[in-house]
Amino acid sequence: MAAVIMAASLVAAEMPASFFAGIGGLKNQNVLCVKNYQAGATITEVYTNFQYLDKDTRVFSRTPKLDEHGCEENGSALLEATISTDIVGSAHLGWISADPAVNVMQRHPIYGLSREELIGVFNIEKFILLASNSTIKGNASEWLPCS
């Protein structure tokens, strides 16, 4: 047992002090990014430098099945997120809704986007629904059609 402890301390003694200072300075990070290419929707949730994080994020993504004529059989493409978070630290929440098809300039036109940067003590309750057409009915606090 003494040989193992001594070997470990010799290895630690050979490492520069900056190595241990760097390891002690690592920041907490929790990242979630979900994309639905058919809906043209992306949702991003990032928490960093937090002292406390209690999150419950539920994401639902649906891609429609197309029939032989190219029509959607089982509804619209969509990306839906329910975010419930208690945090002491930094948070970034964002979504973007873009046309899945490119325009004449070979770009995806952006229909809308939202970005929130928060630092401090927060309780976040958010529901985001991004869908490929405007036929979806619901009680969304943020809703924007993708096409």
Contacts in CASP RR format, 6 or more apart in sequence:
PFRMAT RR
TARGET T0000
AUTHOR 0000-0000-0000
METHOD contacts of the structure
MODEL  1
MAAVIMAASLVAAEMPASFFAGIGGLKNQNVLCVKNYQAGATITEVYTNF
QYLDKDTRVFSRTPKLDEHGCEENGSALLEATISTDIVGSAHLGWISADP
AVNVMQRHPIYGLSREELIGVFNIEKFILLASNSTIKGNASEWLPCS
12 20 0 8 1.000
27 48 0 8 1.000
27 49 0 8 1.000
28 47 0 8 1.000
28 48 0 8 1.000
28 49 0 8 1.000
28 50 0 8 1.000
28 53 0 8 1.000
29 46 0 8 1.000
29 47 0 8 1.000
29 48 0 8 1.000
30 46 0 8 1.000
30 47 0 8 1.000
30 48 0 8 1.000
30 50 0 8 1.000
30 53 0 8 1.000
30 55 0 8 1.000
31 44 0 8 1.000
31 45 0 8 1.000
31 46 0 8 1.000
31 47 0 8 1.000
32 43 0 8 1.000
32 44 0 8 1.000
32 45 0 8 1.000
32 46 0 8 1.000
32 57 0 8 1.000
32 59 0 8 1.000
33 42 0 8 1.000
33 43 0 8 1.000
33 44 0 8 1.000
33 45 0 8 1.000
34 42 0 8 1.000
34 43 0 8 1.000
34 59 0 8 1.000
34 61 0 8 1.000
34 79 0 8 1.000
34 81 0 8 1.000
35 41 0 8 1.000
35 42 0 8 1.000
35 79 0 8 1.000
36 42 0 8 1.000
36 61 0 8 1.000
36 62 0 8 1.000
36 63 0 8 1.000
36 77 0 8 1.000
36 78 0 8 1.000
36 79 0 8 1.000
36 130 0 8 1.000
37 100 0 8 1.000
38 63 0 8 1.000
38 64 0 8 1.000
38 77 0 8 1.000
38 100 0 8 1.000
38 132 0 8 1.000
39 61 0 8 1.000
39 63 0 8 1.000
39 76 0 8 1.000
39 77 0 8 1.000
39 78 0 8 1.000
39 79 0 8 1.000
39 100 0 8 1.000
39 130 0 8 1.000
39 131 0 8 1.000
39 132 0 8 1.000
39 146 0 8 1.000
40 77 0 8 1.000
40 79 0 8 1.000
40 97 0 8 1.000
40 98 0 8 1.000
40 99 0 8 1.000
40 100 0 8 1.000
40 108 0 8 1.000
40 130 0 8 1.000
40 132 0 8 1.000
40 146 0 8 1.000
40 147 0 8 1.000
41 77 0 8 1.000
41 78 0 8 1.000
41 79 0 8 1.000
41 95 0 8 1.000
41 96 0 8 1.000
41 97 0 8 1.000
41 98 0 8 1.000
41 130 0 8 1.000
41 131 0 8 1.000
41 146 0 8 1.000
42 79 0 8 1.000
42 95 0 8 1.000
42 96 0 8 1.000
42 98 0 8 1.000
43 59 0 8 1.000
43 79 0 8 1.000
43 81 0 8 1.000
43 94 0 8 1.000
43 95 0 8 1.000
43 128 0 8 1.000
43 130 0 8 1.000
44 92 0 8 1.000
44 93 0 8 1.000
44 94 0 8 1.000
44 95 0 8 1.000
45 57 0 8 1.000
45 81 0 8 1.000
45 83 0 8 1.000
45 91 0 8 1.000
45 92 0 8 1.000
45 93 0 8 1.000
45 94 0 8 1.000
46 91 0 8 1.000
46 92 0 8 1.000
46 93 0 8 1.000
47 53 0 8 1.000
47 55 0 8 1.000
47 85 0 8 1.000
47 87 0 8 1.000
47 89 0 8 1.000
47 90 0 8 1.000
47 91 0 8 1.000
47 92 0 8 1.000
48 89 0 8 1.000
48 90 0 8 1.000
48 92 0 8 1.000
49 89 0 8 1.000
49 90 0 8 1.000
50 87 0 8 1.000
50 88 0 8 1.000
50 89 0 8 1.000
50 90 0 8 1.000
51 88 0 8 1.000
51 89 0 8 1.000
52 86 0 8 1.000
52 87 0 8 1.000
52 88 0 8 1.000
52 89 0 8 1.000
53 85 0 8 1.000
53 86 0 8 1.000
53 87 0 8 1.000
53 88 0 8 1.000
53 89 0 8 1.000
54 85 0 8 1.000
54 86 0 8 1.000
54 87 0 8 1.000
55 83 0 8 1.000
55 84 0 8 1.000
55 85 0 8 1.000
55 86 0 8 1.000
55 87 0 8 1.000
56 83 0 8 1.000
56 84 0 8 1.000
56 85 0 8 1.000
57 81 0 8 1.000
57 82 0 8 1.000
57 83 0 8 1.000
57 84 0 8 1.000
57 85 0 8 1.000
58 81 0 8 1.000
58 82 0 8 1.000
59 79 0 8 1.000
59 80 0 8 1.000
59 81 0 8 1.000
60 78 0 8 1.000
60 79 0 8 1.000
60 80 0 8 1.000
60 81 0 8 1.000
61 78 0 8 1.000
61 79 0 8 1.000
61 80 0 8 1.000
62 74 0 8 1.000
62 75 0 8 1.000
62 76 0 8 1.000
62 77 0 8 1.000
62 78 0 8 1.000
63 77 0 8 1.000
64 72 0 8 1.000
64 73 0 8 1.000
64 74 0 8 1.000
64 75 0 8 1.000
64 76 0 8 1.000
64 77 0 8 1.000
64 132 0 8 1.000
65 72 0 8 1.000
65 73 0 8 1.000
65 74 0 8 1.000
66 72 0 8 1.000
66 73 0 8 1.000
67 73 0 8 1.000
72 132 0 8 1.000
75 135 0 8 1.000
76 131 0 8 1.000
76 132 0 8 1.000
76 133 0 8 1.000
76 135 0 8 1.000
76 136 0 8 1.000
77 131 0 8 1.000
77 132 0 8 1.000
77 146 0 8 1.000
78 129 0 8 1.000
78 130 0 8 1.000
78 131 0 8 1.000
78 132 0 8 1.000
78 136 0 8 1.000
79 128 0 8 1.000
79 129 0 8 1.000
79 130 0 8 1.000
79 131 0 8 1.000
80 127 0 8 1.000
80 128 0 8 1.000
80 129 0 8 1.000
80 130 0 8 1.000
81 95 0 8 1.000
81 126 0 8 1.000
81 127 0 8 1.000
81 128 0 8 1.000
82 126 0 8 1.000
82 127 0 8 1.000
83 93 0 8 1.000
83 124 0 8 1.000
83 125 0 8 1.000
83 126 0 8 1.000
83 127 0 8 1.000
83 128 0 8 1.000
84 124 0 8 1.000
84 125 0 8 1.000
84 126 0 8 1.000
85 91 0 8 1.000
85 122 0 8 1.000
85 123 0 8 1.000
85 124 0 8 1.000
86 122 0 8 1.000
86 123 0 8 1.000
86 124 0 8 1.000
87 118 0 8 1.000
87 120 0 8 1.000
87 121 0 8 1.000
87 122 0 8 1.000
87 124 0 8 1.000
88 120 0 8 1.000
88 121 0 8 1.000
89 119 0 8 1.000
89 120 0 8 1.000
89 121 0 8 1.000
89 122 0 8 1.000
90 117 0 8 1.000
90 118 0 8 1.000
90 119 0 8 1.000
90 120 0 8 1.000
91 116 0 8 1.000
91 117 0 8 1.000
91 118 0 8 1.000
91 119 0 8 1.000
91 122 0 8 1.000
91 124 0 8 1.000
92 115 0 8 1.000
92 116 0 8 1.000
92 117 0 8 1.000
92 118 0 8 1.000
93 114 0 8 1.000
93 115 0 8 1.000
93 116 0 8 1.000
93 118 0 8 1.000
93 124 0 8 1.000
93 126 0 8 1.000
94 113 0 8 1.000
94 114 0 8 1.000
94 115 0 8 1.000
94 116 0 8 1.000
95 113 0 8 1.000
95 114 0 8 1.000
95 128 0 8 1.000
95 130 0 8 1.000
95 142 0 8 1.000
96 110 0 8 1.000
96 112 0 8 1.000
96 113 0 8 1.000
97 110 0 8 1.000
97 111 0 8 1.000
97 112 0 8 1.000
97 113 0 8 1.000
97 130 0 8 1.000
97 144 0 8 1.000
97 145 0 8 1.000
97 146 0 8 1.000
98 108 0 8 1.000
98 109 0 8 1.000
98 110 0 8 1.000
98 111 0 8 1.000
98 112 0 8 1.000
98 146 0 8 1.000
99 108 0 8 1.000
99 109 0 8 1.000
99 110 0 8 1.000
99 111 0 8 1.000
99 146 0 8 1.000
99 147 0 8 1.000
100 108 0 8 1.000
100 132 0 8 1.000
100 146 0 8 1.000
100 147 0 8 1.000
101 108 0 8 1.000
101 147 0 8 1.000
102 108 0 8 1.000
103 109 0 8 1.000
111 144 0 8 1.000
111 145 0 8 1.000
111 146 0 8 1.000
111 147 0 8 1.000
112 144 0 8 1.000
114 142 0 8 1.000
118 124 0 8 1.000
126 141 0 8 1.000
126 142 0 8 1.000
127 140 0 8 1.000
127 141 0 8 1.000
127 142 0 8 1.000
128 140 0 8 1.000
128 141 0 8 1.000
128 142 0 8 1.000
129 136 0 8 1.000
129 138 0 8 1.000
129 140 0 8 1.000
129 142 0 8 1.000
129 143 0 8 1.000
130 143 0 8 1.000
130 144 0 8 1.000
130 146 0 8 1.000
131 143 0 8 1.000
131 145 0 8 1.000
131 146 0 8 1.000
132 145 0 8 1.000
132 146 0 8 1.000
132 147 0 8 1.000
133 145 0 8 1.000
133 146 0 8 1.000
133 147 0 8 1.000
134 145 0 8 1.000
136 143 0 8 1.000
END
